[in-house]
Amino acid sequence: MSLDFTLYVDVDTGSKNNITHVVFEKNVTHNLVDMAKECGIYDCLWRPEENGFDNAGQITFPLKKGLYKLINNPDKYKLLQPSSGYGTYTGLVNFATEVLENCIEHPKCKIEASR
């Protein structure tokens, strides 16, 4: 099981249906949930709609804050790596970094988190 995190825009072309344009899409394993919760990025990545996050610009600050914690205390967070080997500290850092970079670049995009 995994999280599919997507940034997208709906384009109104005047027809009956809007066109959805995916700007960014990334997948990460659910095995990293404990680590994400501990550093404070779970709510904005796994459950944005339940926490009032509608667009990418809204999660930039909590994501920066959590990523800072994650990067600056690797020994603490590496202890939370799943024993199965599916999901790593480095994997979560890379995932969160890519999401953050895209949120900064595309702050008006809508967020979709598919679990």
N, C-alpha and C positions, 0 to 999 in steps of 0.2 A: 504494500500500500504506500501511496505517496501523495504529496501535495503538488498540484499543478498551479503555478502562480502566473497570472496573465495580466498585462497592461494592454488596454485597447481603447479605441475611440469608435463611436458610432457616427456615421456620416449620413446626414439627411440629404438625399439626392432628389427629393421631391416625389419619389415613387411611394408605393404602399409600404415598402419595407426599407428600413435603414440598412446601410452597408456597414458591417463591422470590420474594422481594420486592426489586426493584432500588431502591436508595436514591439512587445517583448513577451516571451514565454519561457518558463524555466520549471524544472521538476526537481523535487528533493524528497528523500525518503522520510516517512513518518517516524522512523527510528531515532530521529534527531529532535523530537518534540521536547524531551526533558531538558536538553541543552538549550533549546530555543526559549523555553519557559524561564529557565534559570537566568539567562542574560537579558530577558525582557523583550524579545522580538517575536514571540509566539503570537500574541494578540494581533499584531499588525500584519503578519504574514499568513498565519493559518486561519484566523478568524476576523478579517478586517470588517466584514459586514455586521458582525455582532458587536463591534467596538466603535462604530461610528466613522469608520474610514471608508470614504467613497472614492477618493482619487489618490493618485500617486504622491502628490505634494503633501498630503496629510500624514503620510507614514514616514516621510523623510527624517524628521527629528527623532521619533522613537527608534527608528532603524539605526540611525547614526549612533545614538546613545547605547543601544544594545550591542552593536558591532564593536564599539569602543571597548566595552566591558569584555567581550569575547576575545578580542585581539590582545588586550593588555593583561589577561590572566589565563593563558593557555593551559597551564597545569591544572587549574581548577576545572575547566570545562572538558579537558581531555578525559577526566575521570568519569564523565557522563557519556562517553562514547558507548554505543551498544556492544555488548559482548559478542553478538552474532557476527560483527565485522561489517554489517550492512549499514553504512553511514559513519562518517568520521568528523572530527573537529574541523579539519581542513575543508571538508566538503561543505559544512555549514558556513564557514567563513567565506568561501568562494561564492556560494549561493547568495548569501546576504549581501555581499559586496556587489555582485552583478545586479541584484534587485535595486539596491540603493543607487548605483550609477544610473540605471534606467529611470528611476523615480525622479532623480535630479534633472535628467535630460528631458523628461516628458511629464512634468508635474500635473498636467490637466487630464492625463489618461485615467480612465476608470480602472478599478481593480476587480479581478475575479480570482478567488481562491477555491479551487475544486479539490475536495478531499475524498 
